[in-house]
Amino acid sequence: MFSRSNLKKMNSKEVKGNWKVQKGKLKQKFSTLTDNDLMFEEGKKEEMLGKLQIKLGKTKEELQKILNSL
């Protein structure tokens, strides 16, 4: 997704904008994902990623590769 150093450099508006783009790409790639699955809340990134792993049947590493390729 976003590296910590990149997140620190970006303001919250930029992060939200980039997440909207990534969210759209994820929904195109995995039609089973819903807006609820991809709801990004500050401080709950790991929880969201865990839910995505379960829903998609992917390991943490596989999911990270998918997110990095978007």
SVG drawing of the C-alpha trace seen along z (x, -y; Angstrom):
<svg xmlns="http://www.w3.org/2000/svg" viewBox="-20 -17 30 35">
<polyline fill="none" stroke="black" stroke-width="0.4" points="0.0,0.0 1.9,-3.1 5.2,-3.0 5.5,-4.7 8.0,-7.3 5.6,-8.1 2.7,-8.4 4.6,-10.9 5.3,-13.0 1.7,-13.1 -1.1,-15.0 -4.3,-13.3 -6.1,-14.6 -3.5,-13.1 -3.6,-9.8 -7.4,-9.7 -7.2,-10.6 -4.6,-7.9 -6.6,-5.3 -9.7,-6.1 -7.8,-5.3 -6.3,-2.1 -9.7,-1.1 -11.2,-1.4 -8.5,0.7 -8.9,3.4 -12.7,3.5 -12.1,3.9 -9.6,6.7 -11.6,8.5 -15.3,8.1 -16.2,9.7 -14.8,6.7 -17.2,4.1 -16.8,0.5 -17.1,1.9 -14.2,4.2 -12.1,1.3 -13.1,-1.3 -9.8,-3.0 -9.9,-4.3 -6.9,-6.0 -5.2,-3.6 -7.0,-0.6 -4.9,0.2 -3.7,3.6 -7.2,4.6 -8.4,3.8 -5.5,5.7 -6.3,8.7 -9.9,8.7 -8.8,8.4 -6.4,11.4 -9.2,13.5 -11.8,12.4 -9.3,12.9 -7.6,16.0 -4.2,14.4 -1.1,14.3 0.1,11.0 3.0,11.1 0.6,11.9 -1.7,9.0 1.2,6.6 2.4,7.6 -1.1,6.9 -1.3,3.5 2.2,2.6 1.3,3.5 -1.7,1.1"/>
</svg>
